[in-house]
Amino acid sequence: MNDPVEPPSNLRTIPTRKSELVLTFRDPAGQLRLTDFCALRQVWPAAVEETEAFLASPLRKALERSGDLVASRVASAGDHGIVAPGELWLEHPRLDPISYPWEWTTAQWRAAARLTLRIASRAIAAGWTLKDATPLNILFSGSQPVWVDVLSFERRDPRSTVWLAYGQFVRTFLLPLVAERYLGWPLQATLLVRDGYEPAQIYKALPFWRRAHPDLLDVVTLATLAERRRAQPGKSGKPRSVADPELAEHILQKRIARLGKQIRRVAVPQGRSQWSEYAQSASHYQPADIERKKKFVKDVLERVRPARVLDIGANTGTYSLLAAEAGAEVVALDSDAAALEALWRAAKQQKQPITALVANIARPTPAAGWRNREHLSLLDRLSVKFDLVLMLAVIHHLILREQLPLEHIAELAAGLTRRWLVLEWVPPSDPMYQEWLRGRDHLYGHLNEDDLQRAFAPHFDCAAREELENGRILLLLERIPEQGSAAAQAGHPLSEVSRP
Amino acid sequence: MIKKLLLVLPFLLMFVGALMLFERPAYAYADPGSGLLAIQAAGSALVAAGWYLRRKIYALFHRGTAETQSEESQEAPDSQDPPRP
């Protein structure tokens, strides 16, 4: 299980967002801690032999080489103070930020499911098996899904015809996609369930005629009916074996292939949305203004040379791609899944390091799970991690649709960026502003650039300004270092960013 | 055709019965479910039946071809394995 977190015993002195103290607590094979630079995994004594066998296996090497599995190396006491002699600790690179399945688009779910099945198939062929198969074992490194739980592998009984993680794969991968496709349950709703949906939940919600659908008949209808029968006392399910190992492997591979087919059919690409066509259909932007806006952003990227960029309201990713092409690692946020899916596909096609997250910055993904500390909130994962934050054509959404005061928006931006912010001011005369004003002129109709500058002044200085023909204003703002803040300290990554 | 099917059916039933006999407990980390575990068992039986009977099924639908082939290649009748179903 990747990155579930649990604070240490002294809860009062350790804030939740101290990621150095993150650890797993469900996996009987080990625990995970996150530091600022790596993930450290301790393997419990009972699982050491199995883990060492996996680490020495050709399967592990092949999976790492193909990029499907996160890299591992045995950590020594010399590298990390926490490692005691005689203990087995593994060190993995940090894939930052953590992206949770409830922030993925359908296409990302599909890619993650196919990765899981690919790994399961290769493991079976090599005499191993996956003992769990949940999307929480996968993180996105840019647009690529990566399996991060090295402790998920165990040697399989060559005669067994049962994949014990099959049920978990169905509950946590297939049924959420079924629910999204046929019931309209958003994938974001998986935040509320630890282990996916039960077949009976989906069965109950599906229309009668849909229960006989070839893709749903086994995993929903027959599974529900079998569950009811087995609910009687004395009817316990026992995995089965066959005498011929070749047959056992054949059965398991057929099962994986069937799941692959079901995933392909159920996880269909997102359709169009209001915002997925926005870049092409925006009538308030003339081509000349679009070019000037792109040039402004390109000039900023050239001047600032950011290592990490956050693009808030990234839409289909025009500016995320510009930042990635300039050499930055980008995190792209948008609440419109269809637009973000187009972004993810473009990033994947162009092999750009862009992590796409379906999220609304005004209503960020909350912390979740056990004691609200198993999965981090969006802001805990993003705060003060970016050299440059882009807020292009997003401020009027925050003012008018989210009804947020400018001062609060400035405070949020100051909490996300280490230094730079590019902000597009959309004046009340703008057609989009007018569309959402909806008779609330007395509240928002009077706001102007001075109000914006005044609200941002406690946190930012203005470093550059450009007004477009359509009245929108592009601003490059530089964060004022706070006394004693991490950003103000010498040696902080911020100091490596060249001043313009 | 029906005669052939009736010939195959007892083997199929015997095999499914044999599968039920070979049971052993296993211990999972993830909850294997109960209904979904039963689906796996049923699926295993179907796939296994296909595996064991693939030659018979192949012969059922390719009788003419098989006879022609066996007449043509008397010296090496087993040299061409039928494809897996």
Interface residues (C-beta under 8 A of the other chain):
Chain A: D27 P28 A29 K131 D132 A133 T134 D157 S160 T161 V162 W163 L164 A165 Y166 G167 Q168 V170 R171 D195 E198 P199 A200 D218 V219 L222 A223 T224 L225 A226 E227 R228 R229 R230 A231 G237 K238 P239 R240 S241 V242 A243 L247 H250 I251 K254 R255 R258
Chain B: L19 M20 F22 E23 R24 P25 A26 A28 Y29 A30 D31 P32 G33 S34 G35 L36 L37 A38 I39 Q40 A41 A42 G43 S44 V47 A48 W51 Y52 R84
